[in-house]
Amino acid sequence: MLKITIPSILIALLLFSCASQYHVLNPPGILFDSLETSDPIQFRFKYDILTYRSNTKLAKKEDKKGIKILGIEITNNSGTDLIFDEDIKVKSGTKTVRLMDVGNIHDELKQNVPIYLIYLVLTPLRGNINNSDGGPSASEQTLTVPYGYALGPLLAGINMGVAAKSNNKFFEDLEMHNLKNRIIKNGETVQGIIGIKATTNIPLKISY
């Protein structure tokens, strides 16, 4: 009978320290919760879209950093083209809400790639394989296997690759759907993403 011993440090790392893949936010597919109107502009928005799209790691950092990422929808029936965050302002109460730049959002929330070098601590690990035929007078032989030399660098490389790829996809998604300084043509409805500094889901409206 073979019996393999697996160190608890390996189990802990595998359970709690894996990089996560990024799931695109897809603003046109969001079911918006809130509707505000400032005739002739219509404004819909939804908080917690990182959680909504199962980007759990990013959502946790969002809460920790005091940032809110929102999906929004704007309909412009003003009779003229308007620039979002210039002609159309987002407000909370009487205060204008400052929209974050894409680069700042990404830098604050992206996954830490070098942290996955922590898997290299597994390099010295050895595994014991005990071999016994199970009989009454069986003798047990123990074979030590230095699997850490392969496993540590392999897990570090895989997780760093996943995190880096996810960070790139996150930045591309933010850039593609960024509405800050976006020209919204007359009669057009657009969906996109904004980021604001806030610790709670503050009420929002627009001014035109």
Phi and psi in degrees as a GROMACS rama.xvg file:
@    title "Ramachandran Plot"
@    xaxis  label "Phi"
@    yaxis  label "Psi"
@TYPE xy
-95.4875  136.583  LEU-2
-131.79  120.702  LYS-3
-110.371  129.456  ILE-4
-94.9959  125.057  THR-5
-112.663  119.039  ILE-6
-61.823  144.377  PRO-7
-65.0645  -28.3902  SER-8
-61.6143  -36.4566  ILE-9
-67.3713  -43.7137  LEU-10
-61.3035  -43.1687  ILE-11
-62.9613  -44.0265  ALA-12
-64.4392  -43.0469  LEU-13
-64.9887  -34.032  LEU-14
-79.0342  -34.7276  LEU-15
-118.83  -6.75086  PHE-16
-121.981  20.1174  SER-17
-81.1167  143.198  CYS-18
-68.9824  154.842  ALA-19
-116.915  145.218  SER-20
-75.8358  150.181  GLN-21
-92.6601  135.493  TYR-22
-108.47  124.318  HIS-23
-60.0529  147.045  VAL-24
-80.325  -30.9656  LEU-25
48.1925  66.4742  ASN-26
-52.897  -37.6764  PRO-27
-61.2967  -20.2535  PRO-28
-95.4099  5.10417  GLY-29
-80.5932  138.615  ILE-30
-90.4137  103.667  LEU-31
-74.815  137.764  PHE-32
-86.2268  -37.6754  ASP-33
-116.918  145.993  SER-34
-130.447  126.827  LEU-35
-128.212  143.646  GLU-36
-126.646  140.611  THR-37
-135.393  84.1457  SER-38
-42.9491  129.17  ASP-39
-102.155  31.8317  PRO-40
-109.124  135.223  ILE-41
-112.761  136.023  GLN-42
-132.476  119.567  PHE-43
-118.074  148.933  ARG-44
-151.474  161.723  PHE-45
-145.172  126.142  LYS-46
-81.3096  169.935  TYR-47
59.0397  38.5784  ASP-48
-75.7731  -19.363  ILE-49
-66.2552  -43.6452  LEU-50
-66.6851  -41.2584  THR-51
-56.4979  -34.282  TYR-52
-102.091  15.8467  ARG-53
66.001  29.5206  SER-54
-93.5281  72.603  ASN-55
-63.9959  -44.8771  THR-56
-61.2191  -44.1612  LYS-57
-66.0705  -37.6825  LEU-58
-64.046  -38.0851  ALA-59
-65.6589  -40.2445  LYS-60
-69.5081  -33.5226  LYS-61
-56.9908  -47.4335  GLU-62
-65.5627  -42.1932  ASP-63
-65.9072  -36.1139  LYS-64
-88.0302  -6.56178  LYS-65
69.6007  43.2965  GLY-66
-123.04  144.323  ILE-67
-123.861  124.405  LYS-68
-101.841  125.863  ILE-69
-121.044  145.122  LEU-70
-92.0639  135.598  GLY-71
-134.358  157.632  ILE-72
-133.472  129.708  GLU-73
-122.437  131.683  ILE-74
-116.549  123.986  THR-75
-106.911  108.286  ASN-76
-118.782  35.3882  ASN-77
-81.9594  -15.1657  SER-78
93.5567  -2.79257  GLY-79
-148.647  159.086  THR-80
-71.4146  142.01  ASP-81
-130.033  150.762  LEU-82
-103.949  122.71  ILE-83
-69.7864  133.877  PHE-84
79.4047  2.65874  ASP-85
-120.151  -65.4183  GLU-86
-78.7216  -33.0544  ASP-87
-111.857  123.065  ILE-88
-113.218  142.159  LYS-89
-91.0708  131.776  VAL-90
-130.254  155.444  LYS-91
-126.023  109.832  SER-92
66.843  -125.088  GLY-93
-98.2541  -3.04137  THR-94
-95.8454  136.602  LYS-95
-74.9186  132.528  THR-96
-88.9547  126.316  VAL-97
-80.2421  125.819  ARG-98
-87.2274  135.531  LEU-99
-77.2726  149.419  MET-100
-75.4013  152.497  ASP-101
-56.6112  -44.3064  VAL-102
-60.9998  -38.6945  GLY-103
-68.8295  -40.6984  ASN-104
-60.1178  -47.815  ILE-105
-62.586  -45.7931  HIS-106
-62.8279  -35.7609  ASP-107
-75.2705  -33.1248  GLU-108
-109.626  -13.3613  LEU-109
-60.5831  155.418  LYS-110
-70.3051  144.679  GLN-111
-79.7588  111.668  ASN-112
-74.527  -49.9721  VAL-113
-60.4723  -22.2891  PRO-114
-60.7521  -23.2105  ILE-115
-78.1746  -0.741874  TYR-116
-65.7315  -11.5171  LEU-117
-57.579  -25.4141  ILE-118
-64.3162  -18.0291  TYR-119
-67.5974  -14.2437  LEU-120
-66.0825  -15.4682  VAL-121
-79.5704  -12.1011  LEU-122
-54.5082  -40.8037  THR-123
-76.5304  -3.36061  PRO-124
-64.4695  144.74  LEU-125
-125.19  146.303  ARG-126
-114.031  141.028  GLY-127
-102.165  126.194  ASN-128
-111.012  114.277  ILE-129
-97.2241  127.169  ASN-130
-117.57  120.348  ASN-131
-142.237  142.586  SER-132
-83.8943  -3.97194  ASP-133
82.1458  -0.704394  GLY-134
-74.2982  168.742  GLY-135
-63.4306  -30.1703  PRO-136
-111.832  28.1558  SER-137
-68.4789  142.474  ALA-138
-104.419  141.051  SER-139
-103.953  132.407  GLU-140
-112.264  136.438  GLN-141
-113.427  126.158  THR-142
-112.464  126.453  LEU-143
-95.063  125.007  THR-144
-115.164  119.255  VAL-145
-82.8484  63.1009  PRO-146
-70.6173  -16.3396  TYR-147
-61.4409  -29.2033  GLY-148
-61.2994  -31.2588  TYR-149
-93.077  -41.4545  ALA-150
-69.5415  -44.0185  LEU-151
-57.99  -58.3794  GLY-152
-61.928  -33.9579  PRO-153
-64.4848  -48.9301  LEU-154
-66.5919  -37.5428  LEU-155
-61.5088  -46.9183  ALA-156
-64.3906  -43.6825  GLY-157
-62.4537  -48.4652  ILE-158
-68.2468  -37.9528  ASN-159
-65.1151  -37.5459  MET-160
-66.3535  -43.0972  GLY-161
-63.433  -44.3544  VAL-162
-64.2992  -44.0545  ALA-163
-63.982  -42.9104  ALA-164
-64.8582  -41.2409  LYS-165
-63.9971  -40.6862  SER-166
-61.619  -41.6287  ASN-167
-64.3524  -42.593  ASN-168
-65.8255  -37.5981  LYS-169
-62.2913  -45.7328  PHE-170
-63.673  -44.6415  PHE-171
-61.5182  -38.7884  GLU-172
-66.1555  -45.2696  ASP-173
-60.8072  -43.8831  LEU-174
-64.9035  -43.7556  GLU-175
-63.4789  -36.9273  MET-176
-108.722  11.4181  HIS-177
-64.6616  128.563  ASN-178
-103.662  -6.61528  LEU-179
-63.1907  126.718  LYS-180
67.1031  17.5785  ASN-181
-78.5  133.692  ARG-182
-80.5426  122.644  ILE-183
-109.108  113.987  ILE-184
-72.3419  155.553  LYS-185
-58.9812  131.232  ASN-186
83.914  -0.0583291  GLY-187
-94.4278  144.258  GLU-188
-115.595  125.876  THR-189
-126.478  148.514  VAL-190
-116.75  146.546  GLN-191
-168.071  -163.034  GLY-192
-127.302  139.291  ILE-193
-131.737  156.906  ILE-194
-125.575  136.762  GLY-195
-132.864  158.546  ILE-196
-87.7946  112.295  LYS-197
-163.881  146.339  ALA-198
-97.8696  -14.1993  THR-199
-134.05  168.276  THR-200
-79.8602  84.3741  ASN-201
-72.7605  148.404  ILE-202
-66.3709  140.506  PRO-203
-126.273  152.51  LEU-204
-149.174  175.698  LYS-205
-123.29  154.689  ILE-206
-123.166  145.245  SER-207
